[in-house]
Amino acid sequence: MKGNIYVIAGPSGVGKGTVLKRVFQLDDNLSLSISATTRSPRVGEIDGVNYYFVTRERFDQIVAEDGFLEYAEYVGNRYGTPLKPVLDKAAEGFDVILEIEVQGCMQVMDKLPEAKGIFILPPSIEALEKRLRGRESEPDDVIRKRLDTAKIELGHVNKFDYFVVNDTIENAANQIVNIIKSNR
Ligand code: 5GP
């Protein structure tokens, strides 16, 4: 296997998506894993691009066939990483990035000890709260739930290999690129 496998997690609202978008602009030897999910597509999401949108039956079938590297339940839906594309892309020499939640990261790090975990941290809980509140007009109880989940997720940081603080997108993206390059 030539490429490395990275699991990247961080609490809701930390800006993972934006940082990773920048990482992919800065480094062209990366492959983003496309997950399967039982949740419905959001407006603008495309099957096979953002996710493979599957029924629960199909999801269970893939589980039974050992087709997932990992899978987890998140807010009532199931999400899983198809195993074969990850191994194929790594064999081709790409570093493969999995942007998944914390439980899934743990499963990957258990199954593939050579996989590396990167956890993206907010500059502070206050900053995270501010970002969650500023992002959309979400009701207070939803923001509270996201913050509670964030605090639980932050409790798992010690299991990750690297921590990156998202103070600015550019800084965080550069740090991730440096980590990836240092392991090549
Ligand atoms: P969303 O529904 O907002 O797209 O994703 C919800 C959460 O599921 C996010 O934290 C995202 O990182 C995570 N997720 C997406 N794909 C996977 C996957 O294949 N496995 C796991 N464990 N989590 C995933």
py3Dmol code that shows the C-alpha trace and the ligand (Angstrom):
import py3Dmol

protein = """\
ATOM      1  CA  MET A   1       0.000   0.000   0.000  1.00  0.00           C
ATOM      2  CA  LYS A   2       1.636   3.221  -1.097  1.00  0.00           C
ATOM      3  CA  GLY A   3      -0.673   6.016   0.050  1.00  0.00           C
ATOM      4  CA  ASN A   4      -1.608   6.784   3.648  1.00  0.00           C
ATOM      5  CA  ILE A   5      -5.117   6.781   5.076  1.00  0.00           C
ATOM      6  CA  TYR A   6      -6.295   9.725   7.205  1.00  0.00           C
ATOM      7  CA  VAL A   7      -9.442   9.981   9.273  1.00  0.00           C
ATOM      8  CA  ILE A   8     -10.386  13.582   9.925  1.00  0.00           C
ATOM      9  CA  ALA A   9     -12.926  14.506  12.589  1.00  0.00           C
ATOM     10  CA  GLY A  10     -13.983  17.570  14.507  1.00  0.00           C
ATOM     11  CA  PRO A  11     -17.104  18.898  16.162  1.00  0.00           C
ATOM     12  CA  SER A  12     -20.048  20.222  14.204  1.00  0.00           C
ATOM     13  CA  GLY A  13     -19.418  23.885  13.431  1.00  0.00           C
ATOM     14  CA  VAL A  14     -15.618  23.684  13.507  1.00  0.00           C
ATOM     15  CA  GLY A  15     -15.371  24.338   9.765  1.00  0.00           C
ATOM     16  CA  LYS A  16     -14.089  20.924   8.645  1.00  0.00           C
ATOM     17  CA  GLY A  17     -15.645  21.138   5.206  1.00  0.00           C
ATOM     18  CA  THR A  18     -14.113  24.537   4.402  1.00  0.00           C
ATOM     19  CA  VAL A  19     -10.677  23.555   5.689  1.00  0.00           C
ATOM     20  CA  LEU A  20     -10.679  20.292   3.723  1.00  0.00           C
ATOM     21  CA  LYS A  21     -11.748  22.070   0.559  1.00  0.00           C
ATOM     22  CA  ARG A  22      -8.637  24.248   0.907  1.00  0.00           C
ATOM     23  CA  VAL A  23      -6.464  21.178   1.638  1.00  0.00           C
ATOM     24  CA  PHE A  24      -7.601  19.611  -1.649  1.00  0.00           C
ATOM     25  CA  GLN A  25      -6.671  22.826  -3.494  1.00  0.00           C
ATOM     26  CA  LEU A  26      -3.200  22.815  -1.952  1.00  0.00           C
ATOM     27  CA  ASP A  27      -2.357  19.155  -2.586  1.00  0.00           C
ATOM     28  CA  ASP A  28      -3.285  17.171  -5.671  1.00  0.00           C
ATOM     29  CA  ASN A  29      -2.213  13.732  -4.490  1.00  0.00           C
ATOM     30  CA  LEU A  30      -5.286  13.242  -2.326  1.00  0.00           C
ATOM     31  CA  SER A  31      -8.427  11.184  -2.762  1.00  0.00           C
ATOM     32  CA  LEU A  32     -11.611  11.896  -0.812  1.00  0.00           C
ATOM     33  CA  SER A  33     -13.570   8.820   0.236  1.00  0.00           C
ATOM     34  CA  ILE A  34     -17.266   8.947  -0.723  1.00  0.00           C
ATOM     35  CA  SER A  35     -19.475   7.491   1.981  1.00  0.00           C
ATOM     36  CA  ALA A  36     -22.758   5.625   1.724  1.00  0.00           C
ATOM     37  CA  THR A  37     -25.642   6.975   3.780  1.00  0.00           C
ATOM     38  CA  THR A  38     -29.281   6.196   4.448  1.00  0.00           C
ATOM     39  CA  ARG A  39     -30.155   9.874   4.882  1.00  0.00           C
ATOM     40  CA  SER A  40     -31.974  11.740   2.107  1.00  0.00           C
ATOM     41  CA  PRO A  41     -29.986  14.021  -0.187  1.00  0.00           C
ATOM     42  CA  ARG A  42     -30.057  17.710   0.677  1.00  0.00           C
ATOM     43  CA  VAL A  43     -30.787  20.238  -2.054  1.00  0.00           C
ATOM     44  CA  GLY A  44     -27.841  20.297  -4.449  1.00  0.00           C
ATOM     45  CA  GLU A  45     -26.323  17.004  -3.281  1.00  0.00           C
ATOM     46  CA  ILE A  46     -25.577  14.490  -6.019  1.00  0.00           C
ATOM     47  CA  ASP A  47     -25.581  10.704  -5.715  1.00  0.00           C
ATOM     48  CA  GLY A  48     -22.064   9.373  -6.230  1.00  0.00           C
ATOM     49  CA  VAL A  49     -20.497  12.793  -5.636  1.00  0.00           C
ATOM     50  CA  ASN A  50     -21.434  13.883  -2.112  1.00  0.00           C
ATOM     51  CA  TYR A  51     -22.579  10.454  -0.968  1.00  0.00           C
ATOM     52  CA  TYR A  52     -23.955   7.200  -2.269  1.00  0.00           C
ATOM     53  CA  PHE A  53     -27.547   7.513  -1.134  1.00  0.00           C
ATOM     54  CA  VAL A  54     -28.819   4.025  -0.314  1.00  0.00           C
ATOM     55  CA  THR A  55     -31.795   2.387   1.354  1.00  0.00           C
ATOM     56  CA  ARG A  56     -31.432   0.854   4.794  1.00  0.00           C
ATOM     57  CA  GLU A  57     -31.813  -2.598   3.170  1.00  0.00           C
ATOM     58  CA  ARG A  58     -28.933  -1.935   0.799  1.00  0.00           C
ATOM     59  CA  PHE A  59     -26.851  -0.541   3.669  1.00  0.00           C
ATOM     60  CA  ASP A  60     -27.466  -3.698   5.740  1.00  0.00           C
ATOM     61  CA  GLN A  61     -26.545  -5.823   2.723  1.00  0.00           C
ATOM     62  CA  ILE A  62     -23.178  -4.033   2.409  1.00  0.00           C
ATOM     63  CA  VAL A  63     -22.615  -4.533   6.152  1.00  0.00           C
ATOM     64  CA  ALA A  64     -23.373  -8.279   5.755  1.00  0.00           C
ATOM     65  CA  GLU A  65     -20.911  -8.503   2.861  1.00  0.00           C
ATOM     66  CA  ASP A  66     -18.185  -6.811   4.982  1.00  0.00           C
ATOM     67  CA  GLY A  67     -18.142  -4.048   2.393  1.00  0.00           C
ATOM     68  CA  PHE A  68     -17.553  -1.222   4.880  1.00  0.00           C
ATOM     69  CA  LEU A  69     -14.276  -0.212   6.452  1.00  0.00           C
ATOM     70  CA  GLU A  70     -16.403   1.336   9.204  1.00  0.00           C
ATOM     71  CA  TYR A  71     -19.962   2.483   9.741  1.00  0.00           C
ATOM     72  CA  ALA A  72     -21.896   4.357  12.388  1.00  0.00           C
ATOM     73  CA  GLU A  73     -25.301   5.718  13.299  1.00  0.00           C
ATOM     74  CA  TYR A  74     -25.518   9.509  13.489  1.00  0.00           C
ATOM     75  CA  VAL A  75     -28.718  11.358  14.372  1.00  0.00           C
ATOM     76  CA  GLY A  76     -31.005   8.571  13.154  1.00  0.00           C
ATOM     77  CA  ASN A  77     -29.173   7.712   9.933  1.00  0.00           C
ATOM     78  CA  ARG A  78     -26.384   5.334   9.024  1.00  0.00           C
ATOM     79  CA  TYR A  79     -23.128   6.321   7.373  1.00  0.00           C
ATOM     80  CA  GLY A  80     -20.401   3.999   6.131  1.00  0.00           C
ATOM     81  CA  THR A  81     -17.094   4.082   4.270  1.00  0.00           C
ATOM     82  CA  PRO A  82     -16.919   1.626   1.337  1.00  0.00           C
ATOM     83  CA  LEU A  83     -13.734  -0.395   1.894  1.00  0.00           C
ATOM     84  CA  LYS A  84     -12.628  -1.220  -1.653  1.00  0.00           C
ATOM     85  CA  PRO A  85     -12.197   2.325  -3.038  1.00  0.00           C
ATOM     86  CA  VAL A  86     -10.106   3.286   0.008  1.00  0.00           C
ATOM     87  CA  LEU A  87      -7.734   0.355  -0.480  1.00  0.00           C
ATOM     88  CA  ASP A  88      -7.630   0.800  -4.279  1.00  0.00           C
ATOM     89  CA  LYS A  89      -6.819   4.533  -4.104  1.00  0.00           C
ATOM     90  CA  ALA A  90      -4.149   3.963  -1.449  1.00  0.00           C
ATOM     91  CA  ALA A  91      -2.639   1.194  -3.616  1.00  0.00           C
ATOM     92  CA  GLU A  92      -2.527   3.638  -6.541  1.00  0.00           C
ATOM     93  CA  GLY A  93      -0.430   5.950  -4.360  1.00  0.00           C
ATOM     94  CA  PHE A  94      -3.021   8.513  -3.289  1.00  0.00           C
ATOM     95  CA  ASP A  95      -3.332   9.620   0.310  1.00  0.00           C
ATOM     96  CA  VAL A  96      -6.955   8.892   1.150  1.00  0.00           C
ATOM     97  CA  ILE A  97      -8.987  11.264   3.313  1.00  0.00           C
ATOM     98  CA  LEU A  98     -12.037  10.107   5.273  1.00  0.00           C
ATOM     99  CA  GLU A  99     -14.135  12.942   6.697  1.00  0.00           C
ATOM    100  CA  ILE A 100     -16.208  10.994   9.215  1.00  0.00           C
ATOM    101  CA  GLU A 101     -17.502  11.292  12.766  1.00  0.00           C
ATOM    102  CA  VAL A 102     -15.597  10.182  15.841  1.00  0.00           C
ATOM    103  CA  GLN A 103     -17.005   6.634  16.302  1.00  0.00           C
ATOM    104  CA  GLY A 104     -16.074   5.811  12.713  1.00  0.00           C
ATOM    105  CA  CYS A 105     -12.567   7.203  13.212  1.00  0.00           C
ATOM    106  CA  MET A 106     -12.052   4.868  16.190  1.00  0.00           C
ATOM    107  CA  GLN A 107     -13.129   1.852  14.100  1.00  0.00           C
ATOM    108  CA  VAL A 108     -10.724   2.762  11.297  1.00  0.00           C
ATOM    109  CA  MET A 109      -7.806   3.315  13.676  1.00  0.00           C
ATOM    110  CA  ASP A 110      -8.540  -0.089  15.306  1.00  0.00           C
ATOM    111  CA  LYS A 111      -8.828  -1.950  11.996  1.00  0.00           C
ATOM    112  CA  LEU A 112      -5.975  -0.230  10.191  1.00  0.00           C
ATOM    113  CA  PRO A 113      -3.335   0.736  12.766  1.00  0.00           C
ATOM    114  CA  GLU A 114      -1.346   2.497  10.057  1.00  0.00           C
ATOM    115  CA  ALA A 115      -4.237   4.933   9.476  1.00  0.00           C
ATOM    116  CA  LYS A 116      -3.685   8.339  11.042  1.00  0.00           C
ATOM    117  CA  GLY A 117      -6.227  10.455  12.888  1.00  0.00           C
ATOM    118  CA  ILE A 118      -6.400  14.237  12.611  1.00  0.00           C
ATOM    119  CA  PHE A 119      -8.746  16.114  14.930  1.00  0.00           C
ATOM    120  CA  ILE A 120      -9.735  19.678  14.067  1.00  0.00           C
ATOM    121  CA  LEU A 121     -10.293  21.789  17.162  1.00  0.00           C
ATOM    122  CA  PRO A 122     -12.062  25.114  17.550  1.00  0.00           C
ATOM    123  CA  PRO A 123      -9.920  27.883  19.081  1.00  0.00           C
ATOM    124  CA  SER A 124     -12.259  27.603  22.122  1.00  0.00           C
ATOM    125  CA  ILE A 125     -15.717  26.319  23.083  1.00  0.00           C
ATOM    126  CA  GLU A 126     -16.868  29.946  23.061  1.00  0.00           C
ATOM    127  CA  ALA A 127     -15.633  30.351  19.481  1.00  0.00           C
ATOM    128  CA  LEU A 128     -17.469  27.172  18.453  1.00  0.00           C
ATOM    129  CA  GLU A 129     -20.676  28.363  20.081  1.00  0.00           C
ATOM    130  CA  LYS A 130     -20.338  31.716  18.361  1.00  0.00           C
ATOM    131  CA  ARG A 131     -19.840  30.011  14.996  1.00  0.00           C
ATOM    132  CA  LEU A 132     -22.806  27.673  15.496  1.00  0.00           C
ATOM    133  CA  ARG A 133     -25.026  30.590  16.476  1.00  0.00           C
ATOM    134  CA  GLY A 134     -23.826  32.783  13.638  1.00  0.00           C
ATOM    135  CA  ARG A 135     -24.151  30.109  10.966  1.00  0.00           C
ATOM    136  CA  GLU A 136     -27.912  29.732  10.551  1.00  0.00           C
ATOM    137  CA  SER A 137     -31.071  30.611  12.358  1.00  0.00           C
ATOM    138  CA  GLU A 138     -31.153  27.307  14.206  1.00  0.00           C
ATOM    139  CA  PRO A 139     -33.311  27.003  17.288  1.00  0.00           C
ATOM    140  CA  ASP A 140     -31.550  27.282  20.628  1.00  0.00           C
ATOM    141  CA  ASP A 141     -32.159  23.651  21.630  1.00  0.00           C
ATOM    142  CA  VAL A 142     -30.554  22.395  18.402  1.00  0.00           C
ATOM    143  CA  ILE A 143     -27.485  24.556  18.978  1.00  0.00           C
ATOM    144  CA  ARG A 144     -27.342  23.262  22.541  1.00  0.00           C
ATOM    145  CA  LYS A 145     -27.496  19.624  21.315  1.00  0.00           C
ATOM    146  CA  ARG A 146     -24.717  20.266  18.791  1.00  0.00           C
ATOM    147  CA  LEU A 147     -22.617  21.865  21.503  1.00  0.00           C
ATOM    148  CA  ASP A 148     -23.223  18.924  23.875  1.00  0.00           C
ATOM    149  CA  THR A 149     -22.191  16.513  21.092  1.00  0.00           C
ATOM    150  CA  ALA A 150     -19.150  18.697  20.411  1.00  0.00           C
ATOM    151  CA  LYS A 151     -18.082  18.446  24.050  1.00  0.00           C
ATOM    152  CA  ILE A 152     -18.419  14.639  23.939  1.00  0.00           C
ATOM    153  CA  GLU A 153     -16.394  14.544  20.714  1.00  0.00           C
ATOM    154  CA  LEU A 154     -13.739  16.788  22.215  1.00  0.00           C
ATOM    155  CA  GLY A 155     -13.377  14.148  24.965  1.00  0.00           C
ATOM    156  CA  HIS A 156     -11.953  11.747  22.355  1.00  0.00           C
ATOM    157  CA  VAL A 157      -9.158  13.968  21.089  1.00  0.00           C
ATOM    158  CA  ASN A 158      -6.458  12.028  22.946  1.00  0.00           C
ATOM    159  CA  LYS A 159      -7.031   9.033  20.630  1.00  0.00           C
ATOM    160  CA  PHE A 160      -5.984  11.023  17.564  1.00  0.00           C
ATOM    161  CA  ASP A 161      -2.436  11.341  16.221  1.00  0.00           C
ATOM    162  CA  TYR A 162      -2.610  15.043  15.333  1.00  0.00           C
ATOM    163  CA  PHE A 163      -4.573  18.094  16.435  1.00  0.00           C
ATOM    164  CA  VAL A 164      -5.107  21.135  14.299  1.00  0.00           C
ATOM    165  CA  VAL A 165      -6.694  24.306  15.679  1.00  0.00           C
ATOM    166  CA  ASN A 166      -8.908  26.049  13.141  1.00  0.00           C
ATOM    167  CA  ASP A 167      -7.984  29.621  14.005  1.00  0.00           C
ATOM    168  CA  THR A 168      -7.866  30.595  10.349  1.00  0.00           C
ATOM    169  CA  ILE A 169      -8.741  28.375   7.375  1.00  0.00           C
ATOM    170  CA  GLU A 170      -5.371  29.011   5.744  1.00  0.00           C
ATOM    171  CA  ASN A 171      -3.416  28.075   8.886  1.00  0.00           C
ATOM    172  CA  ALA A 172      -5.431  24.940   9.545  1.00  0.00           C
ATOM    173  CA  ALA A 173      -5.256  23.807   5.893  1.00  0.00           C
ATOM    174  CA  ASN A 174      -1.492  24.378   5.767  1.00  0.00           C
ATOM    175  CA  GLN A 175      -0.961  22.415   8.946  1.00  0.00           C
ATOM    176  CA  ILE A 176      -2.923  19.468   7.549  1.00  0.00           C
ATOM    177  CA  VAL A 177      -0.976  19.576   4.278  1.00  0.00           C
ATOM    178  CA  ASN A 178       2.282  19.629   6.253  1.00  0.00           C
ATOM    179  CA  ILE A 179       1.214  16.587   8.272  1.00  0.00           C
ATOM    180  CA  ILE A 180       0.334  14.713   5.073  1.00  0.00           C
ATOM    181  CA  LYS A 181       3.607  15.669   3.378  1.00  0.00           C
ATOM    182  CA  SER A 182       5.666  14.706   6.435  1.00  0.00           C
ATOM    183  CA  ASN A 183       4.300  11.140   6.190  1.00  0.00           C
ATOM    184  CA  ARG A 184       5.076  10.645   2.494  1.00  0.00           C
TER     185      ARG A 184
END
"""
ligand_1 = """\
24
5GP
P -24.078 15.002 7.260
O -25.401 14.327 7.410
O -24.077 16.378 7.876
O -23.559 14.964 5.853
O -23.011 14.144 8.111
C -23.227 13.892 9.466
C -21.967 13.334 10.096
O -21.648 12.050 9.536
C -20.713 14.194 9.884
O -20.024 14.294 11.115
C -19.905 13.397 8.878
O -18.516 13.614 9.068
C -20.281 11.989 9.257
N -20.030 11.006 8.197
C -20.122 11.179 6.860
N -19.807 10.044 6.223
C -19.492 9.127 7.185
C -19.064 7.761 7.145
O -18.898 7.124 6.110
N -18.847 7.175 8.339
C -19.012 7.810 9.529
N -18.736 7.135 10.641
N -19.398 9.103 9.597
C -19.646 9.739 8.438
"""
view = py3Dmol.view(width=600, height=400)
view.addModel(protein, "pdb")
view.setStyle({"model": 0}, {"cartoon": {"style": "trace"}})
view.addModel(ligand_1, "xyz")
view.setStyle({"model": 1}, {"stick": {}})
view.zoomTo()
view.show()
